[in-house]
């Protein structure tokens, strides 16, 4: 492994730590106001909370910068798994900072999630900027990207629409909807990074400019909606359940990105074993973490 790859891995892990620490701070602020409905100023009070603002700075600010650096070095297939290493911080911090409780199945679930992410990280499914630009020049690949984007947006919409109807799973369903949106962010940040210098330098083709614009719009929209919906999910469920449940689609989507969108072959035969093992463990972990009954507060 060269220094470039290891640096990308380090940024991915560091980004995950910052992101989950930010989530813990946001959840702590939400706990202070969770009995209030949106109509009674829930979000207005949140944005005035120094704890919540600090969480956004750590998670959305510092975490995103580290995430973008990791994406630019090792691509969209490997970075989401490395970012999820912050689940260790989340598990410990949820108990210590926010006084959450974890039953045996949830502890096993978090352990399986971390192990699954570890296996996915070992798969070595790195994608470089050259491969991204080459893929964006293919009409067939652009069609696959359109299918991927529409499918995950629809899954997010369906999951979110179900949340008001299933009261004791509301937080989990909102988290899952956020997970599908995060999959779109994880993918679309790569075209943005691959084309930003070309577009800003005035050397892009019309197609490249359109793709860059679409990527920017999707990323801004997803970041806004995810941040807003995260606070709603925190109203109804523990952070130690919400965040790992959102990780289920986030960890599975890179496999689709690698094999379906980029149509790449795995770097080695053992990679297939790592991919399958990691995916199965992640799905099982998501099931264990999503079993807790929520108490409706509205």
N, C-alpha and C positions, 0 to 999 in steps of 0.2 A: 504494500500500500504506500502511495507517495504522499508527500506533505500536503499537496492540494486536497486530496481526498480526506485525509485526517483532519485538516482544518475545517472542511465542510461538515464533517461529522461533529466536531467540537462545537461549531456554531449551532448545529441542530439540537444538540443536547442542552446547550446554554439557553437557547431560545425556548425550549420546553420548560426549563426551570423558571425562567422569567414569566412565561405565560401562566403557568399554574400558580405561581406566587401571586400574580395579579388577580387571578380568579379567586383565590382565598380571601384577598382583601375586599374584592367586590362582594363576595358572599357575606362577609362580616358586616358590611354596610347594609346589605339587603336585610339581614336578620333584624336590624334595628327598626326597619320600616315595613316589614313584610305583612303586617296586619292591615296596612293601608292599601286601599284599592288604587287603581290608576286615577280614578276620578278625584280621589282625596289627596292627590299630589305625590304619589309614590315616586315617579321619575323625577319630578321637580326637586324633591327632597334628596334624592340620590345624588344628583349632579352638584348639590351644595355640600355633600359630605366629603371632607378631606380624605377619609379612608377610601371611599369609592374612587375618587379622582386619582389617588395614588395607585390603586389597583389598575386603572385604565392605563396610566403612564407606564407601569411595569409590564403589564400584559400586552396591551395593544401597541404601546410604544416600543419599549425595549425588546419584547418578544418578537414583534414583527420585523424589526431591523435584523435581528439574528437569524430569523426564519428566511428572510430574503437573501441574506448572505449565503446561507446553507443551500438554498434553492439554486442560486447562481453557480455554485460549485459542484453539487452532486445531483441536482435535478429533482423532479416531482415524485419519483418512485420511492426514494429512500428517506427524504426529509420528514414526511409526516410521522413515520415510525420513530425517528430520532426525537422529534419534538415531544412525542408522548412519553418520553423518559421522565418528564416532569410529574407524571402520575405518582411517583414515589414521594415527591414533595407534597402533592395534593393529599395523599393518604395520611401522612404524618400531620400535616398542617390542619387538616379538617378536624382531627381529634384534638390537637393541642390548641389551635387558635379559635376554632368555631364550635368546639365542644360537641361535635357530631359523634354518633355511635356507629360502629360497624359490627354486624353480626358475622358469624363464621363463614357463611356462604359469600358475603360481600368481601371479606378478607381474601378468601380463595379466589374470588373473581378478579380483584385487583392484582393478585399475584399472577394469575393466568394471563391477564392483559399485559402485564409487564413482560412475562415470558414470551407471549406471542409476538409482541413488538420486537423483542430481542431477536427472535428467529427471522422476522421480516427484515430486520436490519442486517442480518448475516447474509441475506440473499444477494446483496451486492447489486441491486437493480438501479445503478446510477445512470443518469441521462445527462449528456452535456449540451451546451448551447448550440453546437453545430448540428446535433441530431434534432433539436427543437426547430431550428430554422429550416432544415431539410424537410421535416415533416410538414411544416406550415406551407411549403411550396407545392405540396401534393394535393390535388383536388379530392382524391379519395380520402385522404387523411382529414381534410377539412370537413368532409361529410361525416366522418366518424366522430369528429369533435362536436359537430352540431348535434348528433344523436346523443352523445354522452352528456352534453350540457342540458339539453331538453329533458332527458330522462331524470337526471338528478334534481333539476329544478322542480319537476313534476312530483317526484318522491317527497321532496321537502314540503311542497304545497299540500299534498295529501296527508302527510303525517301531522303537519301543523293544524289542518282543518279537523283532524280527529281529536285533538287535545281537549277542546271544550266539552266533547261528548263523553270522554272517559275520565271522570274526575279523579279517580285514584291512580291515574297514570299520566296526569296532565304535564307535570314537570319532565317526566321521562320522554314523552312524545315531543315536547318542545325541544328538548335536548337533541333528540334524534333528527328533528327537522333542521336544527342548526348543524348537525353533523353532515347532512347532505349538502348544505350550502357551503360548509367548509371544504368539502371535496372539490367544489367548483373553484373556490379561492386557491386551493392547493395546486390545481391544474393551471388556471389562467394566469397565475403570477409568472409562469415560465415564458409564455409568449411575450409578456410585458418586458421581462428582463432581457430576453433574447433580442428584442427589437428596439429597445429604448434608445440606444446610441445611434442606430440607423435612422430612426424617425426624427430624433432631435437634431441629427446632423443633416437632415434634408435629403437623404439618399434612399429613402424607402420607395417601394412601388405602391401603387394604389391599394393593392391587396394587403400589403404589410401594414399600411397606415390604418386601414379598416380594422384589421385584426388587433392592432395595438389599441385603438380606440375602444373596441368591444371589451378587450381585456381590462382596461382601466375602469370602464363603467361597471363591469361585473364585480371587480375587486372592491370598488368603493361601495357599491350597493350591498354586497355580501357582508362587508365589515360593519356597516351601519346596522343591518338587520340582525346579524349575529350578536352584536353587543347588546342591542335592545332586548332580544329574545332570551339571552342568557340571564338577564335580571329577572325576567318573568319565571324562567325555569327554577331559579334560585328561591323564588317565593314559595314554591310548592315542594321542593325536594332538596336533599342534601347535595352539597357540591361533590362529595365523595361518590355519589351515584350519578349525578347529572353529567359530569365531565367524562367519566369512562364510557357511559352509554353513547355519548356523541362520538367517541373514538371508534365505535364499531364500523360505520361506513367510511370514516376517515382512513382507517388502516386497510380496508379492503379495496377502496377505489384505486390506489396506486397500482395494484395488480392489473386492473382494467386499463389504466393509462399506459402501462408498460407494454402489455401484450395486444390490447385492442387498438389504441390510438397510435402508438409509435410502432407497433408490430415488430418488436425486437425479440431476439432469442435470448434466453437466460445465459449469463456468463459461464455457468458450469452446470453439470447434471445435479450436483448437490443443492443448487439454488432452488430447484423444483421442490425438493423435500422441505427446505426452509420455508418456502412460500406457502405450501399446503399446511404445514404444521402451524405456522404463525396465524394463518387465516382461521383455522379450526379453533385454536385457543382463543383468539379474539372474539369469535362469535359466541363461544361458550361463556366467556367472561361477561360479555354484554348481557346475556340471558340472566346470569347470576346477579348482576348489579341492577337489573331492571325489575326485580321481583318485589322490592319493598313497596308496601301499600302507602300511598300518600294521604295526608289529611287535608281535604279541601278547606280553603280559608275564604272563599268568596261565594 
